[in-house]
């Protein structure tokens, strides 16, 4: 998966699901990892 597309998807998901600063960063990292596994 393209890193730019992967980053955009992870960022969008983190923005929608995250409530605060820390949770948004945590969700971004989790989504980045999961999207990296789904090649």
mmCIF entry with sequence, helices, sheets and N, C-alpha, C, O atoms, coordinates in Angstrom:
data_MODEL
# 
_entry.id   MODEL 
# 
_entity.id                         1 
_entity.type                       polymer 
_entity.pdbx_number_of_molecules   1 
# 
_entity_poly.entity_id                      1 
_entity_poly.type                           'polypeptide(L)' 
_entity_poly.nstd_linkage                   no 
_entity_poly.nstd_monomer                   no 
_entity_poly.pdbx_seq_one_letter_code       
;(UNK)(UNK)(UNK)(UNK)(UNK)(UNK)(UNK)(UNK)(UNK)(UNK)(UNK)(UNK)(UNK)(UNK)(UNK)(UNK)
(UNK)(UNK)(UNK)(UNK)(UNK)(UNK)(UNK)(UNK)(UNK)(UNK)(UNK)(UNK)(UNK)(UNK)(UNK)(UNK)
(UNK)(UNK)(UNK)(UNK)(UNK)(UNK)(UNK)
;
_entity_poly.pdbx_seq_one_letter_code_can   XXXXXXXXXXXXXXXXXXXXXXXXXXXXXXXXXXXXXXX 
_entity_poly.pdbx_strand_id                 A 
# 
loop_
_entity_poly_seq.entity_id 
_entity_poly_seq.num 
_entity_poly_seq.mon_id 
_entity_poly_seq.hetero 
1 1  UNK n 
1 2  UNK n 
1 3  UNK n 
1 4  UNK n 
1 5  UNK n 
1 6  UNK n 
1 7  UNK n 
1 8  UNK n 
1 9  UNK n 
1 10 UNK n 
1 11 UNK n 
1 12 UNK n 
1 13 UNK n 
1 14 UNK n 
1 15 UNK n 
1 16 UNK n 
1 17 UNK n 
1 18 UNK n 
1 19 UNK n 
1 20 UNK n 
1 21 UNK n 
1 22 UNK n 
1 23 UNK n 
1 24 UNK n 
1 25 UNK n 
1 26 UNK n 
1 27 UNK n 
1 28 UNK n 
1 29 UNK n 
1 30 UNK n 
1 31 UNK n 
1 32 UNK n 
1 33 UNK n 
1 34 UNK n 
1 35 UNK n 
1 36 UNK n 
1 37 UNK n 
1 38 UNK n 
1 39 UNK n 
# 
_struct_asym.id          A 
_struct_asym.entity_id   1 
# 
loop_
_struct_conf.conf_type_id 
_struct_conf.id 
_struct_conf.pdbx_PDB_helix_id 
_struct_conf.beg_label_comp_id 
_struct_conf.beg_label_asym_id 
_struct_conf.beg_label_seq_id 
_struct_conf.pdbx_beg_PDB_ins_code 
_struct_conf.end_label_comp_id 
_struct_conf.end_label_asym_id 
_struct_conf.end_label_seq_id 
_struct_conf.pdbx_end_PDB_ins_code 
_struct_conf.beg_auth_comp_id 
_struct_conf.beg_auth_asym_id 
_struct_conf.beg_auth_seq_id 
_struct_conf.end_auth_comp_id 
_struct_conf.end_auth_asym_id 
_struct_conf.end_auth_seq_id 
_struct_conf.pdbx_PDB_helix_class 
_struct_conf.details 
_struct_conf.pdbx_PDB_helix_length 
HELX_P HELX_P1 AA1 UNK A 3  ? UNK A 17 ? UNK A 3  UNK A 17 1 ? 15 
HELX_P HELX_P2 AA2 UNK A 21 ? UNK A 37 ? UNK A 21 UNK A 37 1 ? 17 
# 
_struct_conf_type.id          HELX_P 
_struct_conf_type.criteria    ? 
_struct_conf_type.reference   ? 
# 
loop_
_atom_site.group_PDB 
_atom_site.id 
_atom_site.type_symbol 
_atom_site.label_atom_id 
_atom_site.label_alt_id 
_atom_site.label_comp_id 
_atom_site.label_asym_id 
_atom_site.label_entity_id 
_atom_site.label_seq_id 
_atom_site.pdbx_PDB_ins_code 
_atom_site.Cartn_x 
_atom_site.Cartn_y 
_atom_site.Cartn_z 
_atom_site.occupancy 
_atom_site.B_iso_or_equiv 
_atom_site.pdbx_formal_charge 
_atom_site.auth_seq_id 
_atom_site.auth_comp_id 
_atom_site.auth_asym_id 
_atom_site.auth_atom_id 
_atom_site.pdbx_PDB_model_num 
ATOM 1   N N  . UNK A 1 1  ? 0.856   -1.182 0.000  1.00 0.00 ? 1  UNK A N  1 
ATOM 2   C CA . UNK A 1 1  ? 0.000   0.000  0.000  1.00 0.00 ? 1  UNK A CA 1 
ATOM 3   C C  . UNK A 1 1  ? 0.899   1.241  0.000  1.00 0.00 ? 1  UNK A C  1 
ATOM 4   O O  . UNK A 1 1  ? 1.903   1.296  0.710  1.00 0.00 ? 1  UNK A O  1 
ATOM 5   N N  . UNK A 1 2  ? 0.526   2.211  -0.791 1.00 0.00 ? 2  UNK A N  1 
ATOM 6   C CA . UNK A 1 2  ? 1.262   3.462  -0.876 1.00 0.00 ? 2  UNK A CA 1 
ATOM 7   C C  . UNK A 1 2  ? 1.286   4.145  0.492  1.00 0.00 ? 2  UNK A C  1 
ATOM 8   O O  . UNK A 1 2  ? 0.257   4.236  1.162  1.00 0.00 ? 2  UNK A O  1 
ATOM 9   N N  . UNK A 1 3  ? 2.470   4.627  0.907  1.00 0.00 ? 3  UNK A N  1 
ATOM 10  C CA . UNK A 1 3  ? 2.599   5.255  2.226  1.00 0.00 ? 3  UNK A CA 1 
ATOM 11  C C  . UNK A 1 3  ? 1.746   6.505  2.363  1.00 0.00 ? 3  UNK A C  1 
ATOM 12  O O  . UNK A 1 3  ? 1.210   6.761  3.442  1.00 0.00 ? 3  UNK A O  1 
ATOM 13  N N  . UNK A 1 4  ? 1.605   7.287  1.306  1.00 0.00 ? 4  UNK A N  1 
ATOM 14  C CA . UNK A 1 4  ? 0.783   8.495  1.372  1.00 0.00 ? 4  UNK A CA 1 
ATOM 15  C C  . UNK A 1 4  ? -0.681  8.125  1.591  1.00 0.00 ? 4  UNK A C  1 
ATOM 16  O O  . UNK A 1 4  ? -1.348  8.705  2.448  1.00 0.00 ? 4  UNK A O  1 
ATOM 17  N N  . UNK A 1 5  ? -1.179  7.165  0.823  1.00 0.00 ? 5  UNK A N  1 
ATOM 18  C CA . UNK A 1 5  ? -2.568  6.721  0.962  1.00 0.00 ? 5  UNK A CA 1 
ATOM 19  C C  . UNK A 1 5  ? -2.796  6.090  2.329  1.00 0.00 ? 5  UNK A C  1 
ATOM 20  O O  . UNK A 1 5  ? -3.828  6.309  2.964  1.00 0.00 ? 5  UNK A O  1 
ATOM 21  N N  . UNK A 1 6  ? -1.823  5.309  2.768  1.00 0.00 ? 6  UNK A N  1 
ATOM 22  C CA . UNK A 1 6  ? -1.902  4.671  4.082  1.00 0.00 ? 6  UNK A CA 1 
ATOM 23  C C  . UNK A 1 6  ? -1.943  5.723  5.191  1.00 0.00 ? 6  UNK A C  1 
ATOM 24  O O  . UNK A 1 6  ? -2.708  5.587  6.146  1.00 0.00 ? 6  UNK A O  1 
ATOM 25  N N  . UNK A 1 7  ? -1.133  6.758  5.071  1.00 0.00 ? 7  UNK A N  1 
ATOM 26  C CA . UNK A 1 7  ? -1.121  7.835  6.059  1.00 0.00 ? 7  UNK A CA 1 
ATOM 27  C C  . UNK A 1 7  ? -2.416  8.620  6.074  1.00 0.00 ? 7  UNK A C  1 
ATOM 28  O O  . UNK A 1 7  ? -2.903  9.003  7.138  1.00 0.00 ? 7  UNK A O  1 
ATOM 29  N N  . UNK A 1 8  ? -2.978  8.864  4.894  1.00 0.00 ? 8  UNK A N  1 
ATOM 30  C CA . UNK A 1 8  ? -4.250  9.585  4.823  1.00 0.00 ? 8  UNK A CA 1 
ATOM 31  C C  . UNK A 1 8  ? -5.380  8.785  5.459  1.00 0.00 ? 8  UNK A C  1 
ATOM 32  O O  . UNK A 1 8  ? -6.200  9.339  6.191  1.00 0.00 ? 8  UNK A O  1 
ATOM 33  N N  . UNK A 1 9  ? -5.427  7.489  5.183  1.00 0.00 ? 9  UNK A N  1 
ATOM 34  C CA . UNK A 1 9  ? -6.462  6.645  5.788  1.00 0.00 ? 9  UNK A CA 1 
ATOM 35  C C  . UNK A 1 9  ? -6.301  6.571  7.300  1.00 0.00 ? 9  UNK A C  1 
ATOM 36  O O  . UNK A 1 9  ? -7.281  6.665  8.039  1.00 0.00 ? 9  UNK A O  1 
ATOM 37  N N  . UNK A 1 10 ? -5.070  6.405  7.756  1.00 0.00 ? 10 UNK A N  1 
ATOM 38  C CA . UNK A 1 10 ? -4.827  6.320  9.198  1.00 0.00 ? 10 UNK A CA 1 
ATOM 39  C C  . UNK A 1 10 ? -5.155  7.648  9.872  1.00 0.00 ? 10 UNK A C  1 
ATOM 40  O O  . UNK A 1 10 ? -5.726  7.663  10.962 1.00 0.00 ? 10 UNK A O  1 
ATOM 41  N N  . UNK A 1 11 ? -4.802  8.754  9.239  1.00 0.00 ? 11 UNK A N  1 
ATOM 42  C CA . UNK A 1 11 ? -5.106  10.069 9.803  1.00 0.00 ? 11 UNK A CA 1 
ATOM 43  C C  . UNK A 1 11 ? -6.594  10.342 9.865  1.00 0.00 ? 11 UNK A C  1 
ATOM 44  O O  . UNK A 1 11 ? -7.090  10.893 10.848 1.00 0.00 ? 11 UNK A O  1 
ATOM 45  N N  . UNK A 1 12 ? -7.303  9.962  8.824  1.00 0.00 ? 12 UNK A N  1 
ATOM 46  C CA . UNK A 1 12 ? -8.754  10.164 8.810  1.00 0.00 ? 12 UNK A CA 1 
ATOM 47  C C  . UNK A 1 12 ? -9.431  9.330  9.891  1.00 0.00 ? 12 UNK A C  1 
ATOM 48  O O  . UNK A 1 12 ? -10.302 9.819  10.610 1.00 0.00 ? 12 UNK A O  1 
ATOM 49  N N  . UNK A 1 13 ? -9.028  8.083  9.999  1.00 0.00 ? 13 UNK A N  1 
ATOM 50  C CA . UNK A 1 13 ? -9.599  7.213  11.026 1.00 0.00 ? 13 UNK A CA 1 
ATOM 51  C C  . UNK A 1 13 ? -9.283  7.700  12.428 1.00 0.00 ? 13 UNK A C  1 
ATOM 52  O O  . UNK A 1 13 ? -10.136 7.642  13.314 1.00 0.00 ? 13 UNK A O  1 
ATOM 53  N N  . UNK A 1 14 ? -8.060  8.181  12.638 1.00 0.00 ? 14 UNK A N  1 
ATOM 54  C CA . UNK A 1 14 ? -7.669  8.677  13.954 1.00 0.00 ? 14 UNK A CA 1 
ATOM 55  C C  . UNK A 1 14 ? -8.446  9.933  14.307 1.00 0.00 ? 14 UNK A C  1 
ATOM 56  O O  . UNK A 1 14 ? -8.814  10.134 15.464 1.00 0.00 ? 14 UNK A O  1 
ATOM 57  N N  . UNK A 1 15 ? -8.699  10.780 13.316 1.00 0.00 ? 15 UNK A N  1 
ATOM 58  C CA . UNK A 1 15 ? -9.458  12.009 13.574 1.00 0.00 ? 15 UNK A CA 1 
ATOM 59  C C  . UNK A 1 15 ? -10.901 11.684 13.937 1.00 0.00 ? 15 UNK A C  1 
ATOM 60  O O  . UNK A 1 15 ? -11.478 12.306 14.830 1.00 0.00 ? 15 UNK A O  1 
ATOM 61  N N  . UNK A 1 16 ? -11.483 10.706 13.243 1.00 0.00 ? 16 UNK A N  1 
ATOM 62  C CA . UNK A 1 16 ? -12.875 10.340 13.503 1.00 0.00 ? 16 UNK A CA 1 
ATOM 63  C C  . UNK A 1 16 ? -13.034 9.610  14.835 1.00 0.00 ? 16 UNK A C  1 
ATOM 64  O O  . UNK A 1 16 ? -14.005 9.839  15.556 1.00 0.00 ? 16 UNK A O  1 
ATOM 65  N N  . UNK A 1 17 ? -12.083 8.730  15.166 1.00 0.00 ? 17 UNK A N  1 
ATOM 66  C CA . UNK A 1 17 ? -12.223 7.887  16.351 1.00 0.00 ? 17 UNK A CA 1 
ATOM 67  C C  . UNK A 1 17 ? -11.595 8.492  17.601 1.00 0.00 ? 17 UNK A C  1 
ATOM 68  O O  . UNK A 1 17 ? -12.011 8.183  18.718 1.00 0.00 ? 17 UNK A O  1 
ATOM 69  N N  . UNK A 1 18 ? -10.602 9.346  17.420 1.00 0.00 ? 18 UNK A N  1 
ATOM 70  C CA . UNK A 1 18 ? -9.880  9.882  18.570 1.00 0.00 ? 18 UNK A CA 1 
ATOM 71  C C  . UNK A 1 18 ? -10.629 11.015 19.252 1.00 0.00 ? 18 UNK A C  1 
ATOM 72  O O  . UNK A 1 18 ? -11.238 11.860 18.596 1.00 0.00 ? 18 UNK A O  1 
ATOM 73  N N  . UNK A 1 19 ? -10.576 11.019 20.568 1.00 0.00 ? 19 UNK A N  1 
ATOM 74  C CA . UNK A 1 19 ? -11.240 12.069 21.329 1.00 0.00 ? 19 UNK A CA 1 
ATOM 75  C C  . UNK A 1 19 ? -10.268 13.162 21.724 1.00 0.00 ? 19 UNK A C  1 
ATOM 76  O O  . UNK A 1 19 ? -10.556 14.348 21.565 1.00 0.00 ? 19 UNK A O  1 
ATOM 77  N N  . UNK A 1 20 ? -9.117  12.762 22.237 1.00 0.00 ? 20 UNK A N  1 
ATOM 78  C CA . UNK A 1 20 ? -8.119  13.725 22.685 1.00 0.00 ? 20 UNK A CA 1 
ATOM 79  C C  . UNK A 1 20 ? -6.843  13.578 21.892 1.00 0.00 ? 20 UNK A C  1 
ATOM 80  O O  . UNK A 1 20 ? -6.782  12.822 20.922 1.00 0.00 ? 20 UNK A O  1 
ATOM 81  N N  . UNK A 1 21 ? -5.838  14.296 22.304 1.00 0.00 ? 21 UNK A N  1 
ATOM 82  C CA . UNK A 1 21 ? -4.565  14.296 21.584 1.00 0.00 ? 21 UNK A CA 1 
ATOM 83  C C  . UNK A 1 21 ? -3.891  12.924 21.660 1.00 0.00 ? 21 UNK A C  1 
ATOM 84  O O  . UNK A 1 21 ? -3.477  12.373 20.641 1.00 0.00 ? 21 UNK A O  1 
ATOM 85  N N  . UNK A 1 22 ? -3.785  12.383 22.867 1.00 0.00 ? 22 UNK A N  1 
ATOM 86  C CA . UNK A 1 22 ? -3.086  11.107 23.045 1.00 0.00 ? 22 UNK A CA 1 
ATOM 87  C C  . UNK A 1 22 ? -3.800  9.961  22.342 1.00 0.00 ? 22 UNK A C  1 
ATOM 88  O O  . UNK A 1 22 ? -3.165  9.133  21.689 1.00 0.00 ? 22 UNK A O  1 
ATOM 89  N N  . UNK A 1 23 ? -5.122  9.916  22.476 1.00 0.00 ? 23 UNK A N  1 
ATOM 90  C CA . UNK A 1 23 ? -5.865  8.816  21.851 1.00 0.00 ? 23 UNK A CA 1 
ATOM 91  C C  . UNK A 1 23 ? -5.807  8.903  20.329 1.00 0.00 ? 23 UNK A C  1 
ATOM 92  O O  . UNK A 1 23 ? -5.774  7.876  19.651 1.00 0.00 ? 23 UNK A O  1 
ATOM 93  N N  . UNK A 1 24 ? -5.794  10.125 19.786 1.00 0.00 ? 24 UNK A N  1 
ATOM 94  C CA . UNK A 1 24 ? -5.698  10.284 18.336 1.00 0.00 ? 24 UNK A CA 1 
ATOM 95  C C  . UNK A 1 24 ? -4.365  9.750  17.826 1.00 0.00 ? 24 UNK A C  1 
ATOM 96  O O  . UNK A 1 24 ? -4.320  9.055  16.811 1.00 0.00 ? 24 UNK A O  1 
ATOM 97  N N  . UNK A 1 25 ? -3.280  10.072 18.525 1.00 0.00 ? 25 UNK A N  1 
ATOM 98  C CA . UNK A 1 25 ? -1.955  9.584  18.126 1.00 0.00 ? 25 UNK A CA 1 
ATOM 99  C C  . UNK A 1 25 ? -1.891  8.063  18.252 1.00 0.00 ? 25 UNK A C  1 
ATOM 100 O O  . UNK A 1 25 ? -1.339  7.386  17.385 1.00 0.00 ? 25 UNK A O  1 
ATOM 101 N N  . UNK A 1 26 ? -2.451  7.536  19.322 1.00 0.00 ? 26 UNK A N  1 
ATOM 102 C CA . UNK A 1 26 ? -2.449  6.088  19.532 1.00 0.00 ? 26 UNK A CA 1 
ATOM 103 C C  . UNK A 1 26 ? -3.239  5.369  18.438 1.00 0.00 ? 26 UNK A C  1 
ATOM 104 O O  . UNK A 1 26 ? -2.785  4.355  17.908 1.00 0.00 ? 26 UNK A O  1 
ATOM 105 N N  . UNK A 1 27 ? -4.405  5.887  18.106 1.00 0.00 ? 27 UNK A N  1 
ATOM 106 C CA . UNK A 1 27 ? -5.225  5.283  17.048 1.00 0.00 ? 27 UNK A CA 1 
ATOM 107 C C  . UNK A 1 27 ? -4.517  5.384  15.702 1.00 0.00 ? 27 UNK A C  1 
ATOM 108 O O  . UNK A 1 27 ? -4.581  4.451  14.901 1.00 0.00 ? 27 UNK A O  1 
ATOM 109 N N  . UNK A 1 28 ? -3.836  6.513  15.438 1.00 0.00 ? 28 UNK A N  1 
ATOM 110 C CA . UNK A 1 28 ? -3.087  6.666  14.188 1.00 0.00 ? 28 UNK A CA 1 
ATOM 111 C C  . UNK A 1 28 ? -2.013  5.585  14.078 1.00 0.00 ? 28 UNK A C  1 
ATOM 112 O O  . UNK A 1 28 ? -1.857  4.962  13.028 1.00 0.00 ? 28 UNK A O  1 
ATOM 113 N N  . UNK A 1 29 ? -1.280  5.366  15.162 1.00 0.00 ? 29 UNK A N  1 
ATOM 114 C CA . UNK A 1 29 ? -0.209  4.360  15.139 1.00 0.00 ? 29 UNK A CA 1 
ATOM 115 C C  . UNK A 1 29 ? -0.783  2.963  14.914 1.00 0.00 ? 29 UNK A C  1 
ATOM 116 O O  . UNK A 1 29 ? -0.233  2.178  14.143 1.00 0.00 ? 29 UNK A O  1 
ATOM 117 N N  . UNK A 1 30 ? -1.885  2.659  15.587 1.00 0.00 ? 30 UNK A N  1 
ATOM 118 C CA . UNK A 1 30 ? -2.516  1.344  15.422 1.00 0.00 ? 30 UNK A CA 1 
ATOM 119 C C  . UNK A 1 30 ? -3.008  1.157  13.987 1.00 0.00 ? 30 UNK A C  1 
ATOM 120 O O  . UNK A 1 30 ? -2.774  0.112  13.380 1.00 0.00 ? 30 UNK A O  1 
ATOM 121 N N  . UNK A 1 31 ? -3.690  2.171  13.446 1.00 0.00 ? 31 UNK A N  1 
ATOM 122 C CA . UNK A 1 31 ? -4.190  2.061  12.067 1.00 0.00 ? 31 UNK A CA 1 
ATOM 123 C C  . UNK A 1 31 ? -3.044  1.969  11.063 1.00 0.00 ? 31 UNK A C  1 
ATOM 124 O O  . UNK A 1 31 ? -3.140  1.221  10.090 1.00 0.00 ? 31 UNK A O  1 
ATOM 125 N N  . UNK A 1 32 ? -1.960  2.716  11.283 1.00 0.00 ? 32 UNK A N  1 
ATOM 126 C CA . UNK A 1 32 ? -0.795  2.675  10.401 1.00 0.00 ? 32 UNK A CA 1 
ATOM 127 C C  . UNK A 1 32 ? -0.226  1.253  10.368 1.00 0.00 ? 32 UNK A C  1 
ATOM 128 O O  . UNK A 1 32 ? 0.121   0.738  9.306  1.00 0.00 ? 32 UNK A O  1 
ATOM 129 N N  . UNK A 1 33 ? -0.136  0.634  11.539 1.00 0.00 ? 33 UNK A N  1 
ATOM 130 C CA . UNK A 1 33 ? 0.387   -0.730 11.626 1.00 0.00 ? 33 UNK A CA 1 
ATOM 131 C C  . UNK A 1 33 ? -0.537  -1.732 10.931 1.00 0.00 ? 33 UNK A C  1 
ATOM 132 O O  . UNK A 1 33 ? -0.079  -2.583 10.169 1.00 0.00 ? 33 UNK A O  1 
ATOM 133 N N  . UNK A 1 34 ? -1.833  -1.626 11.197 1.00 0.00 ? 34 UNK A N  1 
ATOM 134 C CA . UNK A 1 34 ? -2.805  -2.560 10.615 1.00 0.00 ? 34 UNK A CA 1 
ATOM 135 C C  . UNK A 1 34 ? -2.841  -2.417 9.096  1.00 0.00 ? 34 UNK A C  1 
ATOM 136 O O  . UNK A 1 34 ? -2.877  -3.416 8.378  1.00 0.00 ? 34 UNK A O  1 
ATOM 137 N N  . UNK A 1 35 ? -2.832  -1.186 8.609  1.00 0.00 ? 35 UNK A N  1 
ATOM 138 C CA . UNK A 1 35 ? -2.847  -0.987 7.158  1.00 0.00 ? 35 UNK A CA 1 
ATOM 139 C C  . UNK A 1 35 ? -1.558  -1.480 6.515  1.00 0.00 ? 35 UNK A C  1 
ATOM 140 O O  . UNK A 1 35 ? -1.566  -1.903 5.359  1.00 0.00 ? 35 UNK A O  1 
ATOM 141 N N  . UNK A 1 36 ? -0.464  -1.431 7.243  1.00 0.00 ? 36 UNK A N  1 
ATOM 142 C CA . UNK A 1 36 ? 0.801   -1.957 6.734  1.00 0.00 ? 36 UNK A CA 1 
ATOM 143 C C  . UNK A 1 36 ? 0.785   -3.474 6.626  1.00 0.00 ? 36 UNK A C  1 
ATOM 144 O O  . UNK A 1 36 ? 1.443   -4.042 5.755  1.00 0.00 ? 36 UNK A O  1 
ATOM 145 N N  . UNK A 1 37 ? 0.037   -4.133 7.505  1.00 0.00 ? 37 UNK A N  1 
ATOM 146 C CA . UNK A 1 37 ? -0.063  -5.590 7.476  1.00 0.00 ? 37 UNK A CA 1 
ATOM 147 C C  . UNK A 1 37 ? -0.969  -6.066 6.340  1.00 0.00 ? 37 UNK A C  1 
ATOM 148 O O  . UNK A 1 37 ? -0.800  -7.178 5.840  1.00 0.00 ? 37 UNK A O  1 
ATOM 149 N N  . UNK A 1 38 ? -1.918  -5.243 5.935  1.00 0.00 ? 38 UNK A N  1 
ATOM 150 C CA . UNK A 1 38 ? -2.885  -5.608 4.894  1.00 0.00 ? 38 UNK A CA 1 
ATOM 151 C C  . UNK A 1 38 ? -2.378  -5.171 3.529  1.00 0.00 ? 38 UNK A C  1 
ATOM 152 O O  . UNK A 1 38 ? -2.943  -4.277 2.900  1.00 0.00 ? 38 UNK A O  1 
ATOM 153 N N  . UNK A 1 39 ? -1.317  -5.807 3.085  1.00 0.00 ? 39 UNK A N  1 
ATOM 154 C CA . UNK A 1 39 ? -0.772  -5.436 1.788  1.00 0.00 ? 39 UNK A CA 1 
ATOM 155 C C  . UNK A 1 39 ? -1.526  -6.175 0.750  1.00 0.00 ? 39 UNK A C  1 
ATOM 156 O O  . UNK A 1 39 ? -1.247  -6.025 -0.440 1.00 0.00 ? 39 UNK A O  1 
# 
